């Protein structure tokens, strides 16, 4: 029993080290009481709101009638905690994880920013000019 408590405390400390700054958001997975579980998705931020973001990513779907795969885009909304609000911008590539349902459309929470989207936009502009 003591080992289980120690491992939970160590995991919580590791989460706190990853994200700089403290927040008072009760729905924060790092500083609040929100537990994460389930699926993890990675995608590009397409819109940003004060407490949430919308991400989009591509997936392939099998169409049985034609025995082919088709690409489709999925759009998900995720809760954006106060400690990550300044880091995440539109165009960034981020990771979200499933949690309990926080509102009608929000069942995910932002875990980390993987890379900035400004670099990708600059690369696209350079390719277009060539």
N, C-alpha and C positions, 0 to 999 in steps of 0.2 A: 504494500500500500504506500509506503514511504517513497519507493522508487518511482511510482506512477506520479506522485505529486511533484517530485523533483524534475522529472522529464517534462511535465506540463509547464513548470516554472521556467525551465531552460528554453523551451520553445517560445514562451511569451517574451523572454528577454531577447531572443534572437530576432523576433518580429520588431521589437522596439529599437534595436540597433539598425535595422534596415531603413526605417523611416526617421528622418531628422525632424525635430520639433515635436512638441506635445500639443494635443488638441483636446477639446472638451466635448467632442462629438460622441454621444452614447452609441452610435451606429458604426463607429470606427472599429475595424478588425484588429488594430494594433493597440489603441489606447482605450477603447470602449469595451463593451461586453458582447459584441457580435461574434458569433461562432461561424466559421466557414466550413463548408463541406461540399462534396459532389464535384461537378464538372468545372473545368478550367478552360477559358477561351482566350485567344489572342486576336486583337484586331486594331483597326485604325479609328481614332476618335473623329467622328464626323460632325458632332455638335456638342457644345458645352453649356450647361446651365449652372445656377448657383450651387446646387447640392447633388446634381447628377450629370452623367454624360451618356451619349449614345455612341456605340461602336458598330462597325460594320466589318464583316469578313466573308470571304468566298468559301463555298463548299461544293462538292460534287454530289449530284443526286442521280441514282440509276433510274432510267425510264424503261420499265419492262416491255412496253409495247414495241419500242424501237431497238431494244437491247443496246442502248447507248447511255453514256453519261452526259449530263448537262450541268453547267455551272449555274449556281444561284447564290444570291447574296443574302446574308442574315443580318438583321439589325437588332441589337440588344441594348437595353438601358441598364446602367449600373450606378450605384450610389458612390458619390465622390466625397470622401471625408475631408475635413478641414486641413489636415496635415499634408494632403497631396494636392490640394486645390491649386496652389501656386506652381507646382511642377508640371502638371498635365495641361497641355494646350491642344487645340484642334490640329489634327494631322499627326499626332504622336502615336506610336505603336505601343499598346499597353496590354496588360494581362488582367483579366477579371476572374473571380471565382464565385461559385454559387453559394448562397446563404439562405436564410429563411426569407419569406416574402416580406419586403419592407413597405411596399405600396402596391397599387393595382398593376403597375408595369415594371416595378423594380424587384428583381430576385437575385441580383448579383452585386458584388462590391469590388471596387478597384483595388488590386493588390500591389502592383508596381508598374513603373514605366520602363519599358524595355529599350526604346530608342526614340530619339527626337524626330519629328516629321520634317523639320526645316532642312535637314541634310538631303532627304529624298527630293524635296521640291527643287533645291538648287541643282541636283544632278539632272533632273528632268529638263530644267531650263537650259542647261549646258548642251544636252543632247539635241534639243529643238533648234538651237542656234547653229549647229554643225551641218 
